[in-house]
Amino acid sequence: MPEAETDYIFPAIGEEFGLMGTMFLLILYALWTWRVYYIYRDAKTPFTKSLALGLTASVIFPMFVNVAGVTKLMPLSGIPMPFLSAGGSSMMFMWAKIGLLMSIKQENKEK
């Protein structure tokens, strides 16, 4: 693969680690979604529930688009793979989303 370190990291992981590697990666995304579901469920206000839901969707949707694009289920769009693709601004905003989710979780514990 000519540009494995850019937005198309998922096929590079598949090439290096095979089916087990890609399934492990998808399971990690599923576990992350499951943990965020508990943050969403325990959120006290409608705003924090909506915020948690929106932040989760803004991570999971690009993951599905990227995986579907590289597996030829839909046209490639250039959306980076969350937490894996090269690019400073994408990674910065992904970790900002995690910070907001942890803030919601902390707020849930305090109440």
PyMOL commands that place a pseudoatom at each C-alpha (Angstrom):
pseudoatom trace, name=CA, resn=MET, resi=1, chain=A, elem=C, hetatm=0, pos=[0.000, 0.000, 0.000]
pseudoatom trace, name=CA, resn=PRO, resi=2, chain=A, elem=C, hetatm=0, pos=[1.543, 3.302, -1.062]
pseudoatom trace, name=CA, resn=GLU, resi=3, chain=A, elem=C, hetatm=0, pos=[0.149, 5.643, 1.636]
pseudoatom trace, name=CA, resn=ALA, resi=4, chain=A, elem=C, hetatm=0, pos=[-0.622, 3.360, 4.575]
pseudoatom trace, name=CA, resn=GLU, resi=5, chain=A, elem=C, hetatm=0, pos=[0.217, 5.933, 7.227]
pseudoatom trace, name=CA, resn=THR, resi=6, chain=A, elem=C, hetatm=0, pos=[-2.391, 8.477, 6.122]
pseudoatom trace, name=CA, resn=ASP, resi=7, chain=A, elem=C, hetatm=0, pos=[-6.194, 8.195, 6.176]
pseudoatom trace, name=CA, resn=TYR, resi=8, chain=A, elem=C, hetatm=0, pos=[-6.219, 4.597, 5.026]
pseudoatom trace, name=CA, resn=ILE, resi=9, chain=A, elem=C, hetatm=0, pos=[-4.782, 3.036, 8.154]
pseudoatom trace, name=CA, resn=PHE, resi=10, chain=A, elem=C, hetatm=0, pos=[-7.515, 0.381, 8.416]
pseudoatom trace, name=CA, resn=PRO, resi=11, chain=A, elem=C, hetatm=0, pos=[-6.330, -1.636, 5.382]
pseudoatom trace, name=CA, resn=ALA, resi=12, chain=A, elem=C, hetatm=0, pos=[-2.754, -1.343, 6.636]
pseudoatom trace, name=CA, resn=ILE, resi=13, chain=A, elem=C, hetatm=0, pos=[-3.828, -2.848, 9.951]
pseudoatom trace, name=CA, resn=GLY, resi=14, chain=A, elem=C, hetatm=0, pos=[-5.628, -5.569, 8.034]
pseudoatom trace, name=CA, resn=GLU, resi=15, chain=A, elem=C, hetatm=0, pos=[-2.538, -6.224, 5.939]
pseudoatom trace, name=CA, resn=GLU, resi=16, chain=A, elem=C, hetatm=0, pos=[-0.229, -6.432, 8.939]
pseudoatom trace, name=CA, resn=PHE, resi=17, chain=A, elem=C, hetatm=0, pos=[-2.463, -8.157, 11.503]
pseudoatom trace, name=CA, resn=GLY, resi=18, chain=A, elem=C, hetatm=0, pos=[-5.066, -9.912, 9.378]
pseudoatom trace, name=CA, resn=LEU, resi=19, chain=A, elem=C, hetatm=0, pos=[-8.650, -10.611, 10.340]
pseudoatom trace, name=CA, resn=MET, resi=20, chain=A, elem=C, hetatm=0, pos=[-7.845, -10.879, 14.043]
pseudoatom trace, name=CA, resn=GLY, resi=21, chain=A, elem=C, hetatm=0, pos=[-6.263, -7.420, 14.063]
pseudoatom trace, name=CA, resn=THR, resi=22, chain=A, elem=C, hetatm=0, pos=[-9.141, -5.741, 12.285]
pseudoatom trace, name=CA, resn=MET, resi=23, chain=A, elem=C, hetatm=0, pos=[-11.712, -7.528, 14.451]
pseudoatom trace, name=CA, resn=PHE, resi=24, chain=A, elem=C, hetatm=0, pos=[-9.782, -6.473, 17.558]
pseudoatom trace, name=CA, resn=LEU, resi=25, chain=A, elem=C, hetatm=0, pos=[-9.855, -2.864, 16.369]
pseudoatom trace, name=CA, resn=LEU, resi=26, chain=A, elem=C, hetatm=0, pos=[-13.594, -2.998, 15.685]
pseudoatom trace, name=CA, resn=ILE, resi=27, chain=A, elem=C, hetatm=0, pos=[-14.164, -4.584, 19.102]
pseudoatom trace, name=CA, resn=LEU, resi=28, chain=A, elem=C, hetatm=0, pos=[-12.234, -1.715, 20.694]
pseudoatom trace, name=CA, resn=TYR, resi=29, chain=A, elem=C, hetatm=0, pos=[-14.564, 0.770, 18.998]
pseudoatom trace, name=CA, resn=ALA, resi=30, chain=A, elem=C, hetatm=0, pos=[-17.569, -1.270, 20.197]
pseudoatom trace, name=CA, resn=LEU, resi=31, chain=A, elem=C, hetatm=0, pos=[-16.232, -1.291, 23.770]
pseudoatom trace, name=CA, resn=TRP, resi=32, chain=A, elem=C, hetatm=0, pos=[-15.666, 2.444, 23.598]
pseudoatom trace, name=CA, resn=THR, resi=33, chain=A, elem=C, hetatm=0, pos=[-19.248, 2.924, 22.406]
pseudoatom trace, name=CA, resn=TRP, resi=34, chain=A, elem=C, hetatm=0, pos=[-20.535, 0.678, 25.167]
pseudoatom trace, name=CA, resn=ARG, resi=35, chain=A, elem=C, hetatm=0, pos=[-18.686, 2.701, 27.832]
pseudoatom trace, name=CA, resn=VAL, resi=36, chain=A, elem=C, hetatm=0, pos=[-19.970, 5.978, 26.404]
pseudoatom trace, name=CA, resn=TYR, resi=37, chain=A, elem=C, hetatm=0, pos=[-23.489, 4.547, 26.501]
pseudoatom trace, name=CA, resn=TYR, resi=38, chain=A, elem=C, hetatm=0, pos=[-23.200, 4.401, 30.288]
pseudoatom trace, name=CA, resn=ILE, resi=39, chain=A, elem=C, hetatm=0, pos=[-22.109, 8.043, 30.363]
pseudoatom trace, name=CA, resn=TYR, resi=40, chain=A, elem=C, hetatm=0, pos=[-25.132, 8.882, 28.196]
pseudoatom trace, name=CA, resn=ARG, resi=41, chain=A, elem=C, hetatm=0, pos=[-27.486, 6.816, 30.354]
pseudoatom trace, name=CA, resn=ASP, resi=42, chain=A, elem=C, hetatm=0, pos=[-26.329, 8.422, 33.629]
pseudoatom trace, name=CA, resn=ALA, resi=43, chain=A, elem=C, hetatm=0, pos=[-26.368, 11.998, 32.301]
pseudoatom trace, name=CA, resn=LYS, resi=44, chain=A, elem=C, hetatm=0, pos=[-28.647, 14.179, 34.409]
pseudoatom trace, name=CA, resn=THR, resi=45, chain=A, elem=C, hetatm=0, pos=[-29.746, 16.931, 32.035]
pseudoatom trace, name=CA, resn=PRO, resi=46, chain=A, elem=C, hetatm=0, pos=[-31.157, 16.733, 28.506]
pseudoatom trace, name=CA, resn=PHE, resi=47, chain=A, elem=C, hetatm=0, pos=[-28.259, 18.886, 27.283]
pseudoatom trace, name=CA, resn=THR, resi=48, chain=A, elem=C, hetatm=0, pos=[-25.587, 16.515, 28.578]
pseudoatom trace, name=CA, resn=LYS, resi=49, chain=A, elem=C, hetatm=0, pos=[-27.498, 13.527, 27.172]
pseudoatom trace, name=CA, resn=SER, resi=50, chain=A, elem=C, hetatm=0, pos=[-27.631, 15.201, 23.755]
pseudoatom trace, name=CA, resn=LEU, resi=51, chain=A, elem=C, hetatm=0, pos=[-23.990, 16.212, 23.982]
pseudoatom trace, name=CA, resn=ALA, resi=52, chain=A, elem=C, hetatm=0, pos=[-22.880, 12.673, 24.841]
pseudoatom trace, name=CA, resn=LEU, resi=53, chain=A, elem=C, hetatm=0, pos=[-24.984, 11.239, 22.027]
pseudoatom trace, name=CA, resn=GLY, resi=54, chain=A, elem=C, hetatm=0, pos=[-23.647, 13.752, 19.503]
pseudoatom trace, name=CA, resn=LEU, resi=55, chain=A, elem=C, hetatm=0, pos=[-20.025, 13.240, 20.533]
pseudoatom trace, name=CA, resn=THR, resi=56, chain=A, elem=C, hetatm=0, pos=[-20.424, 9.487, 20.247]
pseudoatom trace, name=CA, resn=ALA, resi=57, chain=A, elem=C, hetatm=0, pos=[-22.026, 9.759, 16.822]
pseudoatom trace, name=CA, resn=SER, resi=58, chain=A, elem=C, hetatm=0, pos=[-19.256, 12.090, 15.655]
pseudoatom trace, name=CA, resn=VAL, resi=59, chain=A, elem=C, hetatm=0, pos=[-16.711, 9.362, 16.424]
pseudoatom trace, name=CA, resn=ILE, resi=60, chain=A, elem=C, hetatm=0, pos=[-18.598, 6.233, 15.371]
pseudoatom trace, name=CA, resn=PHE, resi=61, chain=A, elem=C, hetatm=0, pos=[-20.023, 7.579, 12.093]
pseudoatom trace, name=CA, resn=PRO, resi=62, chain=A, elem=C, hetatm=0, pos=[-16.595, 8.451, 10.608]
pseudoatom trace, name=CA, resn=MET, resi=63, chain=A, elem=C, hetatm=0, pos=[-15.326, 5.033, 11.688]
pseudoatom trace, name=CA, resn=PHE, resi=64, chain=A, elem=C, hetatm=0, pos=[-18.144, 3.315, 9.784]
pseudoatom trace, name=CA, resn=VAL, resi=65, chain=A, elem=C, hetatm=0, pos=[-17.628, 5.559, 6.737]
pseudoatom trace, name=CA, resn=ASN, resi=66, chain=A, elem=C, hetatm=0, pos=[-13.893, 4.859, 6.721]
pseudoatom trace, name=CA, resn=VAL, resi=67, chain=A, elem=C, hetatm=0, pos=[-14.299, 1.097, 7.131]
pseudoatom trace, name=CA, resn=ALA, resi=68, chain=A, elem=C, hetatm=0, pos=[-17.040, 0.964, 4.494]
pseudoatom trace, name=CA, resn=GLY, resi=69, chain=A, elem=C, hetatm=0, pos=[-14.907, 3.041, 2.112]
pseudoatom trace, name=CA, resn=VAL, resi=70, chain=A, elem=C, hetatm=0, pos=[-11.807, 0.905, 2.352]
pseudoatom trace, name=CA, resn=THR, resi=71, chain=A, elem=C, hetatm=0, pos=[-13.821, -2.324, 2.074]
pseudoatom trace, name=CA, resn=LYS, resi=72, chain=A, elem=C, hetatm=0, pos=[-15.479, -0.988, -1.118]
pseudoatom trace, name=CA, resn=LEU, resi=73, chain=A, elem=C, hetatm=0, pos=[-18.986, -0.959, 0.381]
pseudoatom trace, name=CA, resn=MET, resi=74, chain=A, elem=C, hetatm=0, pos=[-19.276, 2.755, -0.435]
pseudoatom trace, name=CA, resn=PRO, resi=75, chain=A, elem=C, hetatm=0, pos=[-17.156, 5.356, -2.211]
pseudoatom trace, name=CA, resn=LEU, resi=76, chain=A, elem=C, hetatm=0, pos=[-14.108, 6.648, -0.389]
pseudoatom trace, name=CA, resn=SER, resi=77, chain=A, elem=C, hetatm=0, pos=[-14.682, 10.023, 1.211]
pseudoatom trace, name=CA, resn=GLY, resi=78, chain=A, elem=C, hetatm=0, pos=[-11.379, 10.895, 2.863]
pseudoatom trace, name=CA, resn=ILE, resi=79, chain=A, elem=C, hetatm=0, pos=[-12.835, 10.989, 6.366]
pseudoatom trace, name=CA, resn=PRO, resi=80, chain=A, elem=C, hetatm=0, pos=[-10.059, 10.032, 8.782]
pseudoatom trace, name=CA, resn=MET, resi=81, chain=A, elem=C, hetatm=0, pos=[-10.295, 6.965, 11.007]
pseudoatom trace, name=CA, resn=PRO, resi=82, chain=A, elem=C, hetatm=0, pos=[-10.934, 8.229, 14.555]
pseudoatom trace, name=CA, resn=PHE, resi=83, chain=A, elem=C, hetatm=0, pos=[-7.917, 7.988, 16.887]
pseudoatom trace, name=CA, resn=LEU, resi=84, chain=A, elem=C, hetatm=0, pos=[-5.740, 6.254, 14.259]
pseudoatom trace, name=CA, resn=SER, resi=85, chain=A, elem=C, hetatm=0, pos=[-5.288, 8.354, 11.125]
pseudoatom trace, name=CA, resn=ALA, resi=86, chain=A, elem=C, hetatm=0, pos=[-2.448, 10.793, 10.778]
pseudoatom trace, name=CA, resn=GLY, resi=87, chain=A, elem=C, hetatm=0, pos=[-3.402, 14.412, 11.145]
pseudoatom trace, name=CA, resn=GLY, resi=88, chain=A, elem=C, hetatm=0, pos=[-3.029, 16.761, 14.053]
pseudoatom trace, name=CA, resn=SER, resi=89, chain=A, elem=C, hetatm=0, pos=[-6.362, 18.564, 13.872]
pseudoatom trace, name=CA, resn=SER, resi=90, chain=A, elem=C, hetatm=0, pos=[-8.388, 15.359, 13.658]
pseudoatom trace, name=CA, resn=MET, resi=91, chain=A, elem=C, hetatm=0, pos=[-6.579, 13.816, 16.608]
pseudoatom trace, name=CA, resn=MET, resi=92, chain=A, elem=C, hetatm=0, pos=[-6.837, 17.028, 18.622]
pseudoatom trace, name=CA, resn=PHE, resi=93, chain=A, elem=C, hetatm=0, pos=[-10.610, 17.185, 18.179]
pseudoatom trace, name=CA, resn=MET, resi=94, chain=A, elem=C, hetatm=0, pos=[-11.029, 13.477, 18.948]
pseudoatom trace, name=CA, resn=TRP, resi=95, chain=A, elem=C, hetatm=0, pos=[-9.264, 13.926, 22.280]
pseudoatom trace, name=CA, resn=ALA, resi=96, chain=A, elem=C, hetatm=0, pos=[-11.285, 17.095, 22.942]
pseudoatom trace, name=CA, resn=LYS, resi=97, chain=A, elem=C, hetatm=0, pos=[-14.409, 14.964, 22.505]
pseudoatom trace, name=CA, resn=ILE, resi=98, chain=A, elem=C, hetatm=0, pos=[-13.026, 12.466, 25.020]
pseudoatom trace, name=CA, resn=GLY, resi=99, chain=A, elem=C, hetatm=0, pos=[-12.387, 15.352, 27.423]
pseudoatom trace, name=CA, resn=LEU, resi=100, chain=A, elem=C, hetatm=0, pos=[-15.988, 16.511, 27.110]
pseudoatom trace, name=CA, resn=LEU, resi=101, chain=A, elem=C, hetatm=0, pos=[-17.257, 12.991, 27.702]
pseudoatom trace, name=CA, resn=MET, resi=102, chain=A, elem=C, hetatm=0, pos=[-15.077, 12.657, 30.813]
pseudoatom trace, name=CA, resn=SER, resi=103, chain=A, elem=C, hetatm=0, pos=[-16.420, 15.995, 32.025]
pseudoatom trace, name=CA, resn=ILE, resi=104, chain=A, elem=C, hetatm=0, pos=[-19.965, 14.677, 31.662]
pseudoatom trace, name=CA, resn=LYS, resi=105, chain=A, elem=C, hetatm=0, pos=[-18.959, 11.530, 33.539]
pseudoatom trace, name=CA, resn=GLN, resi=106, chain=A, elem=C, hetatm=0, pos=[-17.416, 13.575, 36.350]
pseudoatom trace, name=CA, resn=GLU, resi=107, chain=A, elem=C, hetatm=0, pos=[-20.537, 15.738, 36.550]
pseudoatom trace, name=CA, resn=ASN, resi=108, chain=A, elem=C, hetatm=0, pos=[-22.641, 12.573, 36.852]
pseudoatom trace, name=CA, resn=LYS, resi=109, chain=A, elem=C, hetatm=0, pos=[-20.505, 11.353, 39.772]
pseudoatom trace, name=CA, resn=GLU, resi=110, chain=A, elem=C, hetatm=0, pos=[-20.803, 14.661, 41.633]
pseudoatom trace, name=CA, resn=LYS, resi=111, chain=A, elem=C, hetatm=0, pos=[-24.596, 14.733, 41.594]
for i in range(1, 111): cmd.bond("trace and resi %d" % i, "trace and resi %d" % (i + 1))
show_as sticks, trace
zoom trace
